[in-house]
Amino acid sequence: MRSILCPADHSPTSDCRVETALALARATNGHVSLQIAAPIAQIASWEPFGGAAISAAAIMQARDADDALAAGLEARLASQDVPFNVAVANYGRIEALASESRLADVIVMSIADPALEETALIVRCPVLAVPGSRPFSDFAAPIVAAWDGSAQAANALRAALPLLRLASAVHVVTVREKQSDFPPTDALCYLSRHGIHAELHDLAPAGTISQTIAATARGLGAGLIVMGIYGHSRLRELLLGGVSRDLLKNSEVPLLLAH
């Protein structure tokens, strides 16, 4: 994961994302691309009889704020031991991330980010979603990989290989619900071919599946949960699977998501 994309903005969780991206770059000898999305549509004011009016002053103020953010990030990261670049994209945040992610290995986002769900569902690279409280930097911590035999779970497992190699332990967790054509032992065999020894946890549900996965991750001291994400774009009536939605809403552990 050497090409790391991270959206930066004026939100309270931005610093946590940036520090996570920097830590990941140090662990993988990677490069961080910080992206500031500044679409004109976001500063439009709607007229009472329809249409949008954008004042020159509002545009200038928004651009000045984004330029100041970019300059602050440039100054802050100049002394860091990580190669980086800062870019301002003049279109919507999800569109900007989707475009830039074509040659990205991972996108670092916040779990609380309203754009997380749709971004994770439309981009082709994995998304590392972190809680806003503190950066994720302990890449030696155990990792839990949620497995249900789906293509999404398999995509997430493949995408997580660079992080799984850094972990002190890897746990493949499956919660018995229905029979799968791709049992969890297939996941263990796949990982072993990549030199990763994983332990299997074949569990009966204790509460909901998401609660079982979250409780198991806590009990194992996991620093990351790897999982597939289901659904379609919100523009096509986004409907996430129940497990995905519950973990995205409640997880206190960083998530590596792949669709």
GUGU-880460 format. One line per field, with one value per residue: residue number from 1; x, y, z of N, C-alpha, C in turn; residue in three letters. Coordinates in nm, 2 decimals. Layout:
<atoms>
seq [NUM; ...];
n_X [X; ...];
n_Y [Y; ...];
n_Z [Z; ...];
ca_X [X; ...];
ca_Y [Y; ...];
ca_Z [Z; ...];
c_X [X; ...];
c_Y [Y; ...];
c_Z [Z; ...];
type [ALA; ...];
</atoms>
This chain:
<atoms>
seq [1; 2; 3; 4; 5; 6; 7; 8; 9; 10; 11; 12; 13; 14; 15; 16; 17; 18; 19; 20; 21; 22; 23; 24; 25; 26; 27; 28; 29; 30; 31; 32; 33; 34; 35; 36; 37; 38; 39; 40; 41; 42; 43; 44; 45; 46; 47; 48; 49; 50; 51; 52; 53; 54; 55; 56; 57; 58; 59; 60; 61; 62; 63; 64; 65; 66; 67; 68; 69; 70; 71; 72; 73; 74; 75; 76; 77; 78; 79; 80; 81; 82; 83; 84; 85; 86; 87; 88; 89; 90; 91; 92; 93; 94; 95; 96; 97; 98; 99; 100; 101; 102; 103; 104; 105; 106; 107; 108; 109; 110; 111; 112; 113; 114; 115; 116; 117; 118; 119; 120; 121; 122; 123; 124; 125; 126; 127; 128; 129; 130; 131; 132; 133; 134; 135; 136; 137; 138; 139; 140; 141; 142; 143; 144; 145; 146; 147; 148; 149; 150; 151; 152; 153; 154; 155; 156; 157; 158; 159; 160; 161; 162; 163; 164; 165; 166; 167; 168; 169; 170; 171; 172; 173; 174; 175; 176; 177; 178; 179; 180; 181; 182; 183; 184; 185; 186; 187; 188; 189; 190; 191; 192; 193; 194; 195; 196; 197; 198; 199; 200; 201; 202; 203; 204; 205; 206; 207; 208; 209; 210; 211; 212; 213; 214; 215; 216; 217; 218; 219; 220; 221; 222; 223; 224; 225; 226; 227; 228; 229; 230; 231; 232; 233; 234; 235; 236; 237; 238; 239; 240; 241; 242; 243; 244; 245; 246; 247; 248; 249; 250; 251; 252; 253; 254; 255; 256; 257; 258; 259];
n_X [0.08; 0.14; 0.07; -0.12; -0.42; -0.58; -0.85; -0.87; -0.99; -1.19; -1.29; -1.33; -1.23; -1.03; -0.75; -0.70; -0.73; -0.52; -0.29; -0.31; -0.28; -0.01; 0.12; 0.07; 0.21; 0.47; 0.50; 0.49; 0.66; 0.55; 0.37; 0.19; -0.11; -0.28; -0.60; -0.81; -1.13; -1.32; -1.58; -1.78; -2.06; -2.11; -2.10; -2.31; -2.60; -2.94; -3.21; -3.53; -3.72; -3.64; -3.34; -2.99; -2.78; -2.46; -2.24; -1.98; -1.82; -1.86; -1.75; -1.49; -1.42; -1.45; -1.25; -1.02; -1.02; -0.97; -0.73; -0.57; -0.59; -0.46; -0.20; -0.13; -0.12; 0.09; 0.30; 0.30; 0.36; 0.60; 0.82; 0.80; 0.89; 0.79; 0.71; 0.49; 0.20; -0.02; -0.33; -0.59; -0.92; -1.16; -1.43; -1.70; -1.67; -1.69; -1.68; -1.43; -1.26; -1.31; -1.21; -0.93; -0.85; -0.80; -0.54; -0.46; -0.36; -0.50; -0.76; -0.78; -1.02; -1.27; -1.47; -1.70; -1.76; -1.99; -1.97; -1.85; -1.97; -2.08; -1.85; -1.68; -1.83; -1.81; -1.55; -1.25; -1.04; -0.93; -1.08; -0.96; -1.11; -1.12; -1.19; -1.28; -1.15; -0.87; -0.56; -0.49; -0.22; -0.08; 0.03; 0.12; -0.06; -0.30; -0.51; -0.85; -1.03; -1.32; -1.52; -1.74; -1.76; -1.82; -1.78; -1.71; -1.60; -1.37; -1.24; -1.18; -1.00; -0.79; -0.71; -0.62; -0.37; -0.11; -0.12; -0.19; 0.05; 0.20; 0.09; 0.08; -0.07; -0.32; -0.67; -0.92; -1.26; -1.56; -1.91; -2.16; -2.42; -2.53; -2.47; -2.17; -2.03; -1.77; -1.58; -1.44; -1.19; -1.08; -1.01; -0.80; -0.62; -0.56; -0.43; -0.21; -0.06; 0.05; 0.23; 0.12; 0.01; -0.29; -0.55; -0.85; -1.18; -1.47; -1.78; -2.08; -2.36; -2.37; -2.59; -2.63; -2.48; -2.29; -2.24; -2.13; -1.89; -1.77; -1.74; -1.57; -1.34; -1.27; -1.21; -0.99; -0.81; -0.78; -0.65; -0.76; -1.03; -1.11; -1.32; -1.58; -1.79; -2.13; -2.38; -2.53; -2.47; -2.56; -2.71; -2.84; -3.04; -2.91; -2.83; -2.70; -2.57; -2.69; -2.49; -2.26; -2.36; -2.41; -2.16; -2.02; -2.16; -2.11; -1.86; -1.56; -1.32; -1.07; -1.16; -1.10; -1.23; -1.38; -1.53];
n_Y [-0.12; 0.15; 0.38; 0.62; 0.76; 1.04; 1.22; 1.56; 1.81; 2.07; 1.95; 1.81; 1.56; 1.54; 1.57; 1.32; 1.14; 1.22; 1.18; 0.90; 0.82; 0.91; 0.75; 0.50; 0.52; 0.54; 0.28; 0.13; 0.23; 0.43; 0.68; 0.98; 1.12; 1.40; 1.52; 1.79; 1.87; 2.10; 2.19; 2.41; 2.39; 2.33; 2.57; 2.71; 2.91; 2.87; 3.01; 3.14; 3.10; 2.90; 2.77; 2.84; 3.07; 3.20; 3.39; 3.61; 3.68; 3.47; 3.25; 3.34; 3.34; 3.07; 2.95; 3.08; 2.98; 2.70; 2.72; 2.81; 2.59; 2.40; 2.52; 2.51; 2.24; 2.17; 2.30; 2.18; 1.91; 1.92; 1.89; 1.62; 1.27; 1.16; 1.11; 1.33; 1.49; 1.77; 1.84; 2.03; 1.97; 2.06; 1.97; 1.75; 1.57; 1.28; 1.22; 1.33; 1.17; 0.91; 0.95; 1.01; 0.78; 0.58; 0.50; 0.45; 0.27; 0.25; 0.42; 0.65; 0.72; 0.86; 0.69; 0.82; 0.98; 1.11; 1.05; 0.81; 0.55; 0.55; 0.60; 0.38; 0.19; 0.25; 0.28; 0.12; 0.04; -0.06; 0.08; 0.24; 0.28; 0.49; 0.54; 0.86; 0.93; 0.87; 0.84; 0.55; 0.36; 0.14; -0.11; -0.36; -0.48; -0.74; -0.87; -0.90; -1.08; -1.07; -1.33; -1.46; -1.61; -1.47; -1.28; -1.02; -1.04; -1.19; -1.01; -0.81; -0.95; -1.01; -0.75; -0.67; -0.79; -0.66; -0.53; -0.75; -0.89; -0.74; -0.77; -0.90; -1.12; -1.30; -1.34; -1.53; -1.48; -1.64; -1.64; -1.86; -1.89; -1.95; -2.21; -2.20; -2.18; -2.14; -2.22; -2.11; -2.23; -2.22; -1.96; -1.96; -2.13; -1.97; -1.75; -1.88; -1.94; -1.71; -1.68; -1.62; -1.71; -1.80; -1.80; -1.98; -1.89; -2.02; -1.93; -1.94; -1.73; -1.46; -1.27; -1.02; -1.07; -0.87; -0.77; -1.00; -1.02; -0.78; -0.81; -1.03; -0.92; -0.73; -0.90; -1.03; -0.83; -0.69; -0.47; -0.39; -0.45; -0.65; -0.64; -0.73; -0.51; -0.45; -0.37; -0.10; 0.20; 0.51; 0.67; 0.49; 0.40; 0.33; 0.05; -0.10; -0.41; -0.56; -0.63; -0.48; -0.22; -0.20; -0.23; -0.01; 0.19; 0.16; 0.07; 0.07; 0.01; 0.04; -0.01; -0.21; -0.18; -0.34; -0.36];
n_Z [0.00; -0.11; -0.25; -0.13; -0.07; 0.07; 0.18; 0.28; 0.49; 0.65; 0.88; 1.22; 1.22; 1.04; 1.09; 1.22; 1.01; 0.84; 1.00; 1.03; 0.76; 0.72; 0.91; 0.79; 0.55; 0.65; 0.74; 0.52; 0.33; 0.17; -0.03; 0.03; -0.08; -0.04; -0.06; -0.13; -0.17; -0.35; -0.46; -0.65; -0.63; -0.36; -0.23; -0.32; -0.29; -0.25; -0.43; -0.34; -0.54; -0.70; -0.85; -0.83; -0.66; -0.67; -0.50; -0.57; -0.36; -0.18; -0.32; -0.34; -0.07; 0.01; -0.16; -0.06; 0.20; 0.14; 0.01; 0.22; 0.39; 0.23; 0.22; 0.49; 0.54; 0.36; 0.49; 0.74; 0.68; 0.57; 0.73; 0.79; 0.76; 0.52; 0.18; 0.00; -0.15; -0.21; -0.32; -0.48; -0.57; -0.80; -0.79; -0.68; -0.37; -0.35; -0.62; -0.68; -0.52; -0.64; -0.89; -0.85; -0.72; -0.90; -0.94; -0.69; -0.39; -0.16; 0.02; 0.28; 0.51; 0.73; 0.98; 1.05; 0.84; 0.61; 0.34; 0.33; 0.29; 0.03; -0.12; -0.06; -0.19; -0.47; -0.55; -0.67; -0.52; -0.18; 0.12; 0.40; 0.70; 0.97; 1.32; 1.46; 1.69; 1.74; 1.57; 1.35; 1.40; 1.49; 1.34; 1.39; 1.55; 1.62; 1.36; 1.25; 1.02; 0.86; 0.74; 0.50; 0.28; 0.05; -0.26; -0.21; 0.05; -0.02; -0.19; -0.01; 0.16; -0.01; -0.07; 0.17; 0.22; 0.23; 0.49; 0.65; 0.65; 0.82; 1.06; 1.40; 1.45; 1.28; 1.24; 1.11; 1.10; 1.11; 1.11; 1.19; 0.97; 0.72; 0.48; 0.28; -0.05; -0.05; 0.19; 0.51; 0.54; 0.29; 0.28; 0.47; 0.34; 0.12; 0.24; 0.35; 0.13; 0.08; 0.28; 0.52; 0.84; 0.97; 1.21; 1.26; 1.35; 1.40; 1.46; 1.65; 1.63; 1.86; 1.97; 1.72; 1.39; 1.34; 1.60; 1.71; 1.56; 1.63; 1.91; 1.92; 1.79; 1.98; 2.20; 2.11; 2.09; 1.86; 1.61; 1.38; 1.16; 0.88; 0.61; 0.37; 0.18; 0.11; -0.13; -0.33; -0.52; -0.36; -0.53; -0.67; -0.50; -0.24; -0.05; 0.21; 0.33; 0.64; 0.83; 0.74; 0.76; 1.04; 1.15; 1.03; 1.15; 1.43; 1.49; 1.69; 1.62; 1.36; 1.02; 0.73; 0.42; 0.14; -0.18];
ca_X [0.00; 0.24; 0.00; -0.22; -0.50; -0.65; -0.92; -0.84; -1.09; -1.19; -1.37; -1.25; -1.16; -0.93; -0.62; -0.69; -0.71; -0.39; -0.19; -0.32; -0.21; 0.13; 0.17; 0.07; 0.32; 0.59; 0.50; 0.49; 0.75; 0.45; 0.35; 0.05; -0.17; -0.39; -0.69; -0.91; -1.24; -1.37; -1.68; -1.86; -2.19; -2.12; -2.11; -2.42; -2.72; -3.06; -3.30; -3.66; -3.81; -3.56; -3.21; -2.88; -2.70; -2.33; -2.18; -1.83; -1.76; -1.87; -1.66; -1.35; -1.40; -1.43; -1.12; -0.92; -1.01; -0.91; -0.59; -0.51; -0.58; -0.35; -0.07; -0.11; -0.08; 0.22; 0.40; 0.30; 0.42; 0.73; 0.92; 0.78; 0.97; 0.70; 0.68; 0.35; 0.16; -0.15; -0.40; -0.73; -1.00; -1.27; -1.55; -1.75; -1.58; -1.69; -1.63; -1.28; -1.19; -1.32; -1.12; -0.79; -0.83; -0.77; -0.40; -0.43; -0.37; -0.59; -0.81; -0.80; -1.14; -1.32; -1.59; -1.81; -1.77; -2.11; -1.93; -1.77; -2.05; -2.09; -1.72; -1.64; -1.90; -1.79; -1.41; -1.19; -0.94; -0.99; -1.09; -0.93; -1.20; -1.08; -1.27; -1.23; -1.09; -0.73; -0.51; -0.45; -0.08; -0.03; 0.01; 0.16; -0.17; -0.38; -0.62; -0.96; -1.08; -1.46; -1.53; -1.87; -1.75; -1.86; -1.67; -1.67; -1.50; -1.25; -1.17; -1.12; -0.89; -0.68; -0.67; -0.55; -0.25; 0.01; -0.14; -0.19; 0.19; 0.26; 0.02; 0.14; -0.16; -0.44; -0.78; -1.03; -1.38; -1.69; -2.03; -2.24; -2.55; -2.57; -2.36; -2.11; -1.95; -1.63; -1.57; -1.33; -1.06; -1.03; -0.94; -0.68; -0.52; -0.51; -0.33; -0.09; 0.02; 0.12; 0.32; 0.05; -0.06; -0.41; -0.63; -0.99; -1.28; -1.60; -1.86; -2.23; -2.40; -2.39; -2.65; -2.63; -2.35; -2.20; -2.21; -2.04; -1.76; -1.71; -1.70; -1.45; -1.23; -1.23; -1.15; -0.86; -0.72; -0.76; -0.64; -0.83; -1.13; -1.11; -1.45; -1.64; -1.91; -2.23; -2.48; -2.52; -2.45; -2.68; -2.78; -2.93; -3.11; -2.81; -2.88; -2.60; -2.60; -2.70; -2.36; -2.18; -2.42; -2.40; -2.02; -1.99; -2.22; -2.08; -1.72; -1.46; -1.19; -1.06; -1.21; -1.06; -1.35; -1.36; -1.65];
ca_Y [0.00; 0.26; 0.50; 0.64; 0.88; 1.08; 1.35; 1.65; 1.92; 2.15; 1.88; 1.78; 1.43; 1.55; 1.54; 1.18; 1.07; 1.26; 1.11; 0.76; 0.81; 0.93; 0.63; 0.39; 0.55; 0.50; 0.13; 0.06; 0.31; 0.48; 0.82; 1.02; 1.22; 1.47; 1.58; 1.89; 1.88; 2.23; 2.21; 2.53; 2.35; 2.32; 2.70; 2.77; 2.94; 2.84; 3.12; 3.09; 3.06; 2.80; 2.81; 2.87; 3.19; 3.19; 3.52; 3.61; 3.68; 3.33; 3.17; 3.38; 3.30; 2.93; 2.93; 3.13; 2.88; 2.58; 2.75; 2.82; 2.46; 2.34; 2.58; 2.46; 2.10; 2.17; 2.34; 2.08; 1.78; 1.95; 1.83; 1.48; 1.18; 1.09; 1.19; 1.37; 1.60; 1.82; 1.88; 2.08; 1.92; 2.15; 1.90; 1.69; 1.49; 1.14; 1.22; 1.35; 1.05; 0.81; 0.98; 1.00; 0.65; 0.48; 0.45; 0.45; 0.14; 0.26; 0.55; 0.67; 0.80; 0.85; 0.61; 0.91; 1.06; 1.08; 1.00; 0.68; 0.43; 0.55; 0.60; 0.24; 0.10; 0.28; 0.28; -0.01; 0.01; -0.06; 0.20; 0.22; 0.38; 0.50; 0.62; 1.00; 0.96; 0.87; 0.78; 0.41; 0.35; 0.01; -0.21; -0.49; -0.54; -0.85; -0.83; -0.99; -1.08; -1.13; -1.42; -1.52; -1.68; -1.39; -1.22; -0.90; -1.08; -1.23; -0.89; -0.75; -1.03; -0.98; -0.61; -0.65; -0.86; -0.58; -0.51; -0.88; -0.93; -0.66; -0.80; -1.00; -1.24; -1.29; -1.43; -1.53; -1.50; -1.66; -1.65; -1.96; -1.85; -2.03; -2.28; -2.12; -2.26; -2.11; -2.22; -2.03; -2.30; -2.17; -1.83; -1.99; -2.18; -1.86; -1.67; -1.96; -1.93; -1.58; -1.68; -1.57; -1.81; -1.74; -1.88; -1.98; -1.88; -2.06; -1.90; -1.93; -1.59; -1.41; -1.14; -1.01; -1.11; -0.76; -0.77; -1.11; -0.99; -0.67; -0.86; -1.11; -0.83; -0.67; -1.00; -1.07; -0.72; -0.65; -0.32; -0.37; -0.55; -0.65; -0.69; -0.69; -0.42; -0.48; -0.27; -0.02; 0.34; 0.58; 0.72; 0.38; 0.35; 0.26; -0.05; -0.18; -0.52; -0.53; -0.64; -0.37; -0.10; -0.20; -0.20; 0.12; 0.29; 0.14; 0.02; 0.15; -0.04; 0.07; -0.11; -0.21; -0.22; -0.36; -0.40];
ca_Z [0.00; -0.12; -0.30; -0.02; -0.09; 0.19; 0.18; 0.39; 0.49; 0.78; 0.98; 1.34; 1.20; 0.93; 1.15; 1.25; 0.88; 0.79; 1.08; 0.99; 0.63; 0.74; 0.97; 0.70; 0.46; 0.71; 0.76; 0.38; 0.25; 0.08; -0.06; 0.07; -0.16; 0.03; -0.16; -0.08; -0.27; -0.34; -0.57; -0.65; -0.59; -0.22; -0.18; -0.38; -0.21; -0.33; -0.43; -0.30; -0.65; -0.78; -0.91; -0.73; -0.68; -0.61; -0.50; -0.59; -0.23; -0.12; -0.39; -0.30; 0.07; 0.01; -0.22; 0.03; 0.31; 0.09; -0.02; 0.35; 0.44; 0.16; 0.26; 0.62; 0.52; 0.31; 0.59; 0.85; 0.64; 0.51; 0.82; 0.81; 0.68; 0.43; 0.06; -0.01; -0.23; -0.17; -0.44; -0.46; -0.68; -0.81; -0.81; -0.56; -0.29; -0.39; -0.76; -0.68; -0.47; -0.73; -1.00; -0.80; -0.67; -1.01; -0.92; -0.54; -0.33; -0.05; 0.06; 0.42; 0.54; 0.87; 0.99; 1.06; 0.71; 0.54; 0.21; 0.33; 0.24; -0.12; -0.17; -0.05; -0.29; -0.61; -0.59; -0.70; -0.42; -0.05; 0.20; 0.54; 0.77; 1.11; 1.41; 1.47; 1.82; 1.74; 1.44; 1.35; 1.37; 1.54; 1.23; 1.44; 1.63; 1.55; 1.26; 1.23; 0.88; 0.86; 0.62; 0.47; 0.15; -0.06; -0.35; -0.14; 0.16; -0.08; -0.24; 0.11; 0.21; -0.10; -0.06; 0.30; 0.23; 0.29; 0.63; 0.72; 0.67; 0.93; 1.19; 1.49; 1.44; 1.18; 1.28; 1.02; 1.18; 1.04; 1.20; 1.12; 0.94; 0.61; 0.42; 0.18; -0.14; -0.02; 0.34; 0.57; 0.52; 0.17; 0.31; 0.53; 0.24; 0.04; 0.32; 0.37; 0.01; 0.09; 0.39; 0.64; 0.92; 1.03; 1.30; 1.23; 1.46; 1.35; 1.57; 1.65; 1.66; 2.00; 1.93; 1.57; 1.34; 1.36; 1.74; 1.73; 1.50; 1.71; 2.04; 1.89; 1.77; 2.11; 2.28; 2.05; 2.09; 1.72; 1.58; 1.25; 1.10; 0.74; 0.57; 0.25; 0.20; 0.02; -0.17; -0.45; -0.50; -0.31; -0.64; -0.71; -0.38; -0.16; 0.05; 0.26; 0.41; 0.78; 0.90; 0.70; 0.81; 1.18; 1.19; 0.99; 1.25; 1.57; 1.52; 1.76; 1.56; 1.22; 0.92; 0.59; 0.34; -0.01; -0.25];
c_X [0.09; 0.18; -0.12; -0.29; -0.58; -0.72; -0.89; -0.95; -1.09; -1.26; -1.28; -1.18; -1.05; -0.79; -0.59; -0.66; -0.57; -0.28; -0.19; -0.25; -0.06; 0.19; 0.17; 0.18; 0.45; 0.61; 0.52; 0.59; 0.66; 0.46; 0.20; 0.01; -0.29; -0.47; -0.80; -1.01; -1.31; -1.47; -1.76; -2.00; -2.21; -2.13; -2.22; -2.53; -2.84; -3.16; -3.44; -3.75; -3.74; -3.43; -3.11; -2.81; -2.57; -2.26; -2.03; -1.76; -1.75; -1.77; -1.52; -1.32; -1.37; -1.29; -1.01; -0.90; -0.94; -0.76; -0.51; -0.49; -0.46; -0.21; -0.03; -0.06; 0.06; 0.33; 0.41; 0.37; 0.56; 0.84; 0.91; 0.87; 0.89; 0.69; 0.53; 0.33; 0.02; -0.21; -0.54; -0.81; -1.13; -1.40; -1.59; -1.66; -1.57; -1.64; -1.47; -1.21; -1.19; -1.22; -0.97; -0.76; -0.79; -0.63; -0.36; -0.44; -0.47; -0.63; -0.83; -0.91; -1.17; -1.45; -1.72; -1.84; -1.90; -2.08; -1.87; -1.85; -2.04; -1.95; -1.67; -1.71; -1.87; -1.64; -1.36; -1.08; -1.00; -0.99; -1.06; -1.01; -1.16; -1.17; -1.20; -1.15; -0.93; -0.68; -0.48; -0.31; -0.01; -0.05; 0.06; 0.05; -0.24; -0.48; -0.72; -1.01; -1.22; -1.48; -1.67; -1.87; -1.79; -1.75; -1.62; -1.57; -1.37; -1.17; -1.11; -1.00; -0.77; -0.62; -0.59; -0.42; -0.13; 0.00; -0.14; -0.04; 0.25; 0.20; 0.09; 0.05; -0.28; -0.54; -0.89; -1.16; -1.50; -1.80; -2.13; -2.38; -2.61; -2.45; -2.31; -2.04; -1.80; -1.61; -1.44; -1.20; -1.00; -0.95; -0.80; -0.57; -0.47; -0.40; -0.20; 0.00; 0.10; 0.21; 0.25; -0.02; -0.17; -0.48; -0.77; -1.07; -1.41; -1.70; -2.01; -2.26; -2.42; -2.45; -2.65; -2.49; -2.25; -2.15; -2.11; -1.90; -1.69; -1.66; -1.58; -1.33; -1.18; -1.16; -1.02; -0.76; -0.69; -0.75; -0.71; -0.92; -1.13; -1.25; -1.50; -1.76; -2.00; -2.32; -2.46; -2.50; -2.58; -2.77; -2.87; -2.99; -3.01; -2.88; -2.77; -2.65; -2.61; -2.57; -2.27; -2.23; -2.39; -2.25; -1.97; -2.04; -2.15; -1.93; -1.63; -1.32; -1.19; -1.11; -1.14; -1.17; -1.31; -1.49; -1.63];
c_Y [0.12; 0.39; 0.52; 0.77; 0.91; 1.21; 1.43; 1.76; 1.99; 2.08; 1.84; 1.64; 1.43; 1.51; 1.39; 1.10; 1.10; 1.18; 0.96; 0.74; 0.82; 0.80; 0.51; 0.40; 0.51; 0.35; 0.06; 0.13; 0.38; 0.63; 0.86; 1.13; 1.28; 1.54; 1.67; 1.91; 2.02; 2.26; 2.34; 2.50; 2.36; 2.46; 2.78; 2.80; 2.94; 2.96; 3.06; 3.05; 2.97; 2.86; 2.83; 3.00; 3.18; 3.33; 3.51; 3.61; 3.55; 3.24; 3.20; 3.33; 3.15; 2.89; 2.97; 3.03; 2.75; 2.60; 2.76; 2.68; 2.38; 2.39; 2.53; 2.32; 2.09; 2.20; 2.24; 1.95; 1.80; 1.89; 1.68; 1.39; 1.10; 1.17; 1.21; 1.47; 1.64; 1.88; 1.93; 2.04; 2.01; 2.08; 1.82; 1.59; 1.35; 1.13; 1.24; 1.23; 0.93; 0.83; 0.95; 0.86; 0.54; 0.43; 0.46; 0.30; 0.14; 0.40; 0.55; 0.76; 0.78; 0.77; 0.70; 0.99; 1.02; 1.02; 0.87; 0.57; 0.43; 0.54; 0.45; 0.15; 0.13; 0.27; 0.14; -0.05; 0.00; 0.07; 0.17; 0.33; 0.38; 0.58; 0.76; 1.03; 0.97; 0.80; 0.63; 0.40; 0.22; -0.10; -0.35; -0.55; -0.65; -0.80; -0.94; -0.97; -1.15; -1.21; -1.48; -1.60; -1.60; -1.33; -1.09; -0.93; -1.12; -1.11; -0.82; -0.82; -1.01; -0.84; -0.59; -0.71; -0.78; -0.55; -0.64; -0.92; -0.85; -0.70; -0.91; -1.13; -1.20; -1.39; -1.42; -1.57; -1.53; -1.69; -1.74; -1.90; -1.93; -2.10; -2.20; -2.22; -2.24; -2.10; -2.14; -2.10; -2.26; -2.04; -1.86; -2.04; -2.07; -1.78; -1.75; -1.95; -1.80; -1.57; -1.62; -1.69; -1.75; -1.84; -1.87; -1.97; -1.90; -2.04; -1.91; -1.78; -1.56; -1.27; -1.14; -1.05; -0.99; -0.75; -0.89; -1.08; -0.88; -0.72; -0.95; -1.03; -0.77; -0.77; -1.04; -0.95; -0.67; -0.50; -0.29; -0.49; -0.54; -0.71; -0.65; -0.60; -0.44; -0.36; -0.20; 0.12; 0.40; 0.63; 0.61; 0.31; 0.26; 0.17; -0.13; -0.30; -0.49; -0.53; -0.52; -0.24; -0.09; -0.16; -0.06; 0.22; 0.28; 0.10; 0.12; 0.11; 0.00; -0.04; -0.10; -0.27; -0.24; -0.41; -0.50];
c_Z [0.00; -0.18; -0.22; -0.05; 0.03; 0.17; 0.30; 0.38; 0.63; 0.89; 1.10; 1.32; 1.10; 0.98; 1.17; 1.12; 0.83; 0.87; 1.05; 0.86; 0.64; 0.80; 0.88; 0.60; 0.52; 0.72; 0.63; 0.29; 0.13; 0.06; -0.03; -0.02; -0.08; -0.07; -0.09; -0.19; -0.24; -0.45; -0.55; -0.60; -0.44; -0.15; -0.24; -0.28; -0.30; -0.32; -0.40; -0.42; -0.75; -0.83; -0.79; -0.77; -0.60; -0.61; -0.51; -0.46; -0.16; -0.19; -0.35; -0.16; 0.08; -0.05; -0.13; 0.15; 0.26; 0.06; 0.12; 0.41; 0.37; 0.20; 0.40; 0.62; 0.47; 0.41; 0.70; 0.81; 0.59; 0.60; 0.84; 0.72; 0.58; 0.30; 0.05; -0.12; -0.18; -0.30; -0.41; -0.59; -0.68; -0.85; -0.68; -0.50; -0.34; -0.54; -0.76; -0.63; -0.57; -0.85; -0.96; -0.76; -0.77; -1.00; -0.78; -0.49; -0.22; -0.03; 0.21; 0.45; 0.69; 0.87; 0.99; 0.94; 0.64; 0.40; 0.21; 0.26; 0.08; -0.18; -0.17; -0.15; -0.43; -0.65; -0.60; -0.60; -0.28; 0.02; 0.34; 0.62; 0.92; 1.19; 1.43; 1.59; 1.82; 1.61; 1.46; 1.31; 1.41; 1.44; 1.27; 1.52; 1.55; 1.46; 1.25; 1.09; 0.89; 0.73; 0.61; 0.34; 0.03; -0.14; -0.28; -0.03; 0.10; -0.13; -0.12; 0.16; 0.12; -0.09; 0.07; 0.32; 0.28; 0.44; 0.71; 0.74; 0.78; 1.06; 1.27; 1.48; 1.35; 1.22; 1.17; 1.10; 1.09; 1.14; 1.13; 1.10; 0.83; 0.55; 0.30; 0.08; -0.12; 0.13; 0.38; 0.56; 0.39; 0.19; 0.38; 0.44; 0.16; 0.11; 0.33; 0.25; 0.00; 0.21; 0.52; 0.71; 0.99; 1.11; 1.27; 1.35; 1.39; 1.46; 1.55; 1.69; 1.81; 1.98; 1.78; 1.52; 1.36; 1.51; 1.77; 1.68; 1.59; 1.84; 2.02; 1.87; 1.90; 2.20; 2.24; 2.05; 1.95; 1.70; 1.45; 1.22; 0.95; 0.70; 0.44; 0.28; 0.08; -0.02; -0.30; -0.42; -0.45; -0.42; -0.70; -0.59; -0.29; -0.05; 0.10; 0.33; 0.56; 0.86; 0.87; 0.76; 0.96; 1.22; 1.15; 1.09; 1.38; 1.60; 1.59; 1.71; 1.42; 1.13; 0.79; 0.51; 0.20; -0.06; -0.36];
type [MET; ARG; SER; ILE; LEU; CYS; PRO; ALA; ASP; HIS; SER; PRO; THR; SER; ASP; CYS; ARG; VAL; GLU; THR; ALA; LEU; ALA; LEU; ALA; ARG; ALA; THR; ASN; GLY; HIS; VAL; SER; LEU; GLN; ILE; ALA; ALA; PRO; ILE; ALA; GLN; ILE; ALA; SER; TRP; GLU; PRO; PHE; GLY; GLY; ALA; ALA; ILE; SER; ALA; ALA; ALA; ILE; MET; GLN; ALA; ARG; ASP; ALA; ASP; ASP; ALA; LEU; ALA; ALA; GLY; LEU; GLU; ALA; ARG; LEU; ALA; SER; GLN; ASP; VAL; PRO; PHE; ASN; VAL; ALA; VAL; ALA; ASN; TYR; GLY; ARG; ILE; GLU; ALA; LEU; ALA; SER; GLU; SER; ARG; LEU; ALA; ASP; VAL; ILE; VAL; MET; SER; ILE; ALA; ASP; PRO; ALA; LEU; GLU; GLU; THR; ALA; LEU; ILE; VAL; ARG; CYS; PRO; VAL; LEU; ALA; VAL; PRO; GLY; SER; ARG; PRO; PHE; SER; ASP; PHE; ALA; ALA; PRO; ILE; VAL; ALA; ALA; TRP; ASP; GLY; SER; ALA; GLN; ALA; ALA; ASN; ALA; LEU; ARG; ALA; ALA; LEU; PRO; LEU; LEU; ARG; LEU; ALA; SER; ALA; VAL; HIS; VAL; VAL; THR; VAL; ARG; GLU; LYS; GLN; SER; ASP; PHE; PRO; PRO; THR; ASP; ALA; LEU; CYS; TYR; LEU; SER; ARG; HIS; GLY; ILE; HIS; ALA; GLU; LEU; HIS; ASP; LEU; ALA; PRO; ALA; GLY; THR; ILE; SER; GLN; THR; ILE; ALA; ALA; THR; ALA; ARG; GLY; LEU; GLY; ALA; GLY; LEU; ILE; VAL; MET; GLY; ILE; TYR; GLY; HIS; SER; ARG; LEU; ARG; GLU; LEU; LEU; LEU; GLY; GLY; VAL; SER; ARG; ASP; LEU; LEU; LYS; ASN; SER; GLU; VAL; PRO; LEU; LEU; LEU; ALA; HIS];
</atoms>
